[in-house]
């Protein structure tokens, strides 16, 4: 897969020190965040729901 498989500027998440780490970059630079495993699961489910809703919308 390409280096941008999650979208432009979204980096591969990884686990470190008991948290899920995620890096995102935009025109201002790169940001990192760390969330708990439970928060990561909830975010994943929410993203799936939002993706399903977005597919149902017309451009």
Backbone as a ProteinNet text record, in pm:
[ID]
protein_1_A
[PRIMARY]
XXXXXXXXXXXXXXXXXXXXXXXXXXXXXXXXXXXXXXXXXXXXXXXXXXXXXXXXXXX
[TERTIARY]
83.4	0	87.3	26.6	101.8	126.2	216	247.8	129.1	34.7	-80.5	-210	-206	-323	-439.2	-413.7	-519.6	-562	-501.3	-531	-407.4	-411.5	-296.8	-265.2	-142.5	-95.9	-130.3	-199.8	-234.7	-135.8	-64.2	40.7	-9.3	62.8	30	23.1	-89.7	-96	-7.4	36.2	118.7	93.4	124.6	107.7	241	235.3	356.4	316.9	374.9	352.5	208.2	135.3	-3	-102.9	-58.2	-148.9	-136.4	-237.3	-234.3	-191.7	-84	-29	-66	-99.6	-138.9	-78.6	-20.8	36.5	-37.7	-64.7	-133.2	-58.4	-39.2	25.3	-61.2	-52.4	-119.7	-19.7	-68.5	21.7	101.2	54.9	126.3	231.6	230.9	326.5	259.6	322.5	276.8	230.9	119.2	65.9	60.9	80.2	70.9	-29.5	-96.3	-182.9	-171.8	-199.5	-202.9	-337.1	-403.5	-532	-529.3	-616.3	-621.7	-673.1	-648.1	-701.8	-854	-926	-1072.1	-1114.2	-1045.4	-1076.6	-1049.3	-942.4	-910	-1018.9	-1070.8	-1179	-1304.1	-1340.1	-1457	-1439.3	-1319.3	-1291.5	-1303.2	-1250.2	-1259.3	-1402.8	-1486.9	-1628.5	-1697	-1663.2	-1722.1	-1679.7	-1553.8	-1505.2	-1576.7	-1601.9	-1674.7	-1815.5	-1882.3	-2016.6	-2014.5	-1918.1	-1909.4	-1878.3	-1795.7	-1765.1	-1890.3	-1970.9	-2096.5	-2190.1	-2199.6	-2284.6	-2233.2	-2102	-2044.6	-2067.9	-2060.6	-2085.3	-2228.1	-2321	-2460	-2491.9	-2398.9	-2422.1	-2375.5	-2441.3	-2400	-2304.2	-2217.1	-2119	-2181.5
-118.9	0	124.5	232.8	358.1	414	510.8	576.1	657.9	689.9	771	689	567.9	481.6	530.4	616	670.9	809.8	861.9	996.2	1083.7	1193.4	1283.4	1338.5	1319.4	1373.9	1292.1	1178.5	1093.9	978.6	969.9	869.1	743.2	637.2	507.3	518	478.7	479.3	367.5	384.5	282.4	282.9	172.1	159.5	187.6	267.5	298.3	336.6	272.4	307.4	296.4	201.9	182.2	274	354.4	441.1	413.9	456.1	451.3	590.3	597.5	724.7	745.9	869.8	903.5	1037.3	1043.1	1167.6	1215.1	1344.3	1406.7	1534.5	1559.1	1684.4	1763.5	1896.4	1986.6	2094.7	2202.7	2307.2	2373.3	2363.6	2422.2	2329.6	2205.2	2110.7	1981.1	1910.8	1779.2	1781.4	1714.8	1701.9	1554.7	1527.2	1391.5	1391.3	1280.4	1262.9	1119.2	1099.3	966.2	945.4	835.2	805.9	664.6	639.9	508.6	404.8	277.6	173.3	180.6	206.7	218.4	337	451	567.2	537.4	464.3	428.7	340.4	246.9	161	243	333.7	418.1	506.4	562.2	644.8	562.8	441.5	354.9	327.3	297	272.7	397.4	512.7	639.3	669.9	644	667.1	576.8	452.7	361.4	414.9	460	515.4	638.1	727.3	848.3	813	711.1	668.2	616.2	537.8	487.2	603.1	702.3	818.1	896.8	915.4	992.1	922.5	789.2	716.5	736.7	758.9	777.4	917.2	1008.5	1146.3	1164.4	1251	1281.7	1398.9	1401.4	1511.2	1627.3
0	0	0	-39.8	-46.4	92.7	98.6	225.6	276.5	190.1	229.6	223.8	271.9	264.3	349.8	449.6	534.1	490.3	387.5	339.2	348.2	278.5	273.3	412.5	454.1	580.8	703.6	687.6	801.6	806.8	917.4	931	1001	981.2	1040.2	1192.8	1252.9	1399	1454.6	1578.7	1642	1792.5	1856.6	2001.2	2069.5	2175.8	2251.9	2393.9	2490.8	2630.6	2676.3	2621.6	2661.1	2593.5	2497.2	2423	2273.8	2201	2055.2	2009.4	1933.1	1886.8	1741.3	1707.1	1571	1533.5	1416.5	1366.1	1242.5	1238.7	1126	1091	963.2	926.1	828.9	843.4	751.3	712.8	658.7	610.9	724	849.9	964	1023.2	987.9	1043.5	1083.7	1177.5	1218.2	1363.2	1388.7	1523.9	1561.2	1688.2	1740.5	1854.2	1869.1	1984.7	2031.6	2158.4	2215.1	2282.5	2250.2	2310.4	2368.1	2464.3	2528	2428.4	2455.6	2367.8	2354.3	2464.3	2455.8	2370.1	2385.4	2302.3	2155.6	2127.8	1989.3	1929.6	2008.6	1960.1	1928.4	2019.5	1996.9	1873.9	1858.4	1741.2	1613.3	1614.7	1497.5	1457.4	1557	1528.4	1473.6	1530.7	1484.3	1340.8	1309.1	1172.8	1073.3	1112.4	1024	999.3	1104.5	1089.4	998.2	1017.5	935.3	790	768.1	630.6	562	635.1	577.6	542.4	630.8	602.5	482.7	473.8	364.1	229.4	229.4	104.3	54	146.1	107.5	57.2	70.7	26.5	-117.1	-186.1	-323.4	-322.4	-420.7	-432.3	-498.1
[MASK]
+++++++++++++++++++++++++++++++++++++++++++++++++++++++++++

